[in-house]
Amino acid sequence: MKCLLIYFTGTFNTRYVSQLLKKKFENVGCGVDLYEINPLQTEQLDFSGYDLIGLGYPIYGFAAPYAFLKFVRAQHFPKGAKCFIYKNSGETKHANDASSIYVLHKLHRDRVDVRNEYHFVMPYNIHFRFEDELIREMFMMNDKLMDVLVYEVMNNIPNLRRYKLWPRFVTAVVSKPQYIGGDVNSFLYKVDESKCVNCDLCVKRCPTQNIYRDENGKLKFHHHCLMCMRCSFYCPTDAFYIGFLDQWGWKVNGGYDFQKIERLELEHPVITDKTEGFFHCYIETYKKINQRYNELFCKKEEEKKTGEKR
Ligand SMILES: Cc1cc2nc3c(=O)[nH]c(=O)nc-3n(C[C@H](O)[C@H](O)[C@H](O)COP(=O)(O)O)c2cc1C
């Protein structure tokens, strides 16, 4: 069995999820190749030799990022190919539910056999910064959800349901401004020269080569920005002004130290039945993950034990 995971990532959360998923598949004897989408290179992939295709993306404005959608639309998927979607985002509100809708349109057009979709939770790279303990708990949940994904996909257990009308509506409305948001917003981008240390990380890392130095050595911007946040998120001196996102206070600066977070010991649950406000939506998400995980793995274990006793 061979699987190809195709994903787009801005600030590397989706890369992180994809790498973990690769390990999970390998643990059950399924070989995995990773393909990270380069928005500047929409090549046609060769799917021969793969039994399974996974499509991964971070949710942007309740939809798939345009760069991801464009890449997927350019592919000629083999008819009947077995495919699943794994998306991730900072919150699990139902407004995100239908984010894959245009991706699914394309897959259905190509008559791909797509019956599974999974929503992982990862820390925000926009809006506000997440606490390490919260992320640690998210990772624990993601680990369970990955086990569920691998089991269901490998055993042909579908989990894709029809999206409700209102998340479809949200995706239809918000996705369009998302497609052009970065191009428009980039007219407002600035770099604070008093903070900039000329490391040029932003220039080197921008996935669309949208940042360059002019003849006077000043950082300048073209207008083909994906709003992936890689430049401002990883800027070592927080020197970026990112237009209306800065105005709204939606800039997050400084990467998360996932390796350190993976080692954190949680003394008590972070999300509980009493969690209110923004993170309230996590209660339902975590309950569903735990429930499915227990159904698949814990009940079977119990049945095995009681069978052995008899
Ligand atoms: C432009 C933009 C829009 C976003 N919109 C949403 C959203 O609608 N819902 C959500 O839960 N998270 C949203 N996020 C957060 C990302 O989905 C989340 O941080 C994700 O893990 C980033 O993955 P990446 O590092 O692979 O790019 C958005 C992030 C960006 C940059």
Ligand as a Chemical Component Dictionary entry (heavy atoms), coordinates in Angstrom:
data_LIG
# 
_chem_comp.id                   LIG 
_chem_comp.type                 NON-POLYMER 
_chem_comp.pdbx_formal_charge   0 
_chem_comp.three_letter_code    LIG 
# 
loop_
_chem_comp_atom.comp_id 
_chem_comp_atom.atom_id 
_chem_comp_atom.alt_atom_id 
_chem_comp_atom.type_symbol 
_chem_comp_atom.charge 
_chem_comp_atom.model_Cartn_x 
_chem_comp_atom.model_Cartn_y 
_chem_comp_atom.model_Cartn_z 
_chem_comp_atom.pdbx_ordinal 
LIG C1  C1  C 0 -5.485  34.194 6.115  1  
LIG C2  C2  C 0 -5.833  33.210 7.183  2  
LIG C3  C3  C 0 -7.150  32.879 7.411  3  
LIG C4  C4  C 0 -7.478  31.973 8.401  4  
LIG N1  N1  N 0 -8.796  31.640 8.571  5  
LIG C5  C5  C 0 -9.133  30.732 9.496  6  
LIG C6  C6  C 0 -10.494 30.336 9.629  7  
LIG O1  O1  O 0 -11.378 30.759 8.893  8  
LIG N2  N2  N 0 -10.802 29.455 10.607 9  
LIG C7  C7  C 0 -9.832  28.950 11.443 10 
LIG O2  O2  O 0 -10.173 28.187 12.323 11 
LIG N3  N3  N 0 -8.526  29.282 11.311 12 
LIG C8  C8  C 0 -8.160  30.151 10.358 13 
LIG N4  N4  N 0 -6.829  30.484 10.200 14 
LIG C9  C9  C 0 -5.809  29.818 11.045 15 
LIG C10 C10 C 0 -5.096  28.688 10.325 16 
LIG O3  O3  O 0 -6.025  27.820 9.684  17 
LIG C11 C11 C 0 -4.254  27.837 11.290 18 
LIG O4  O4  O 0 -3.418  28.593 12.088 19 
LIG C12 C12 C 0 -3.451  26.793 10.514 20 
LIG O5  O5  O 0 -2.970  25.836 11.422 21 
LIG C13 C13 C 0 -2.260  27.369 9.742  22 
LIG O6  O6  O 0 -1.616  26.321 9.041  23 
LIG P1  P1  P 0 -0.254  26.502 8.229  24 
LIG O7  O7  O 0 0.800   26.828 9.254  25 
LIG O8  O8  O 0 -0.012  25.186 7.586  26 
LIG O9  O9  O 0 -0.427  27.589 7.257  27 
LIG C14 C14 C 0 -6.469  31.370 9.212  28 
LIG C15 C15 C 0 -5.134  31.707 8.966  29 
LIG C16 C16 C 0 -4.810  32.609 7.974  30 
LIG C17 C17 C 0 -3.367  32.933 7.736  31 
# 
loop_
_chem_comp_bond.comp_id 
_chem_comp_bond.atom_id_1 
_chem_comp_bond.atom_id_2 
_chem_comp_bond.value_order 
_chem_comp_bond.pdbx_ordinal 
LIG C1  C2  SING 1  
LIG C2  C3  SING 2  
LIG C2  C16 DOUB 3  
LIG C3  C4  DOUB 4  
LIG C4  N1  SING 5  
LIG C4  C14 SING 6  
LIG N1  C5  DOUB 7  
LIG C5  C6  SING 8  
LIG C5  C8  SING 9  
LIG C6  O1  DOUB 10 
LIG C6  N2  SING 11 
LIG N2  C7  SING 12 
LIG C7  O2  DOUB 13 
LIG C7  N3  SING 14 
LIG N3  C8  DOUB 15 
LIG C8  N4  SING 16 
LIG N4  C9  SING 17 
LIG N4  C14 SING 18 
LIG C9  C10 SING 19 
LIG C10 O3  SING 20 
LIG C10 C11 SING 21 
LIG C11 O4  SING 22 
LIG C11 C12 SING 23 
LIG C12 O5  SING 24 
LIG C12 C13 SING 25 
LIG C13 O6  SING 26 
LIG O6  P1  SING 27 
LIG P1  O7  DOUB 28 
LIG P1  O8  SING 29 
LIG P1  O9  SING 30 
LIG C14 C15 DOUB 31 
LIG C15 C16 SING 32 
LIG C16 C17 SING 33 
# 
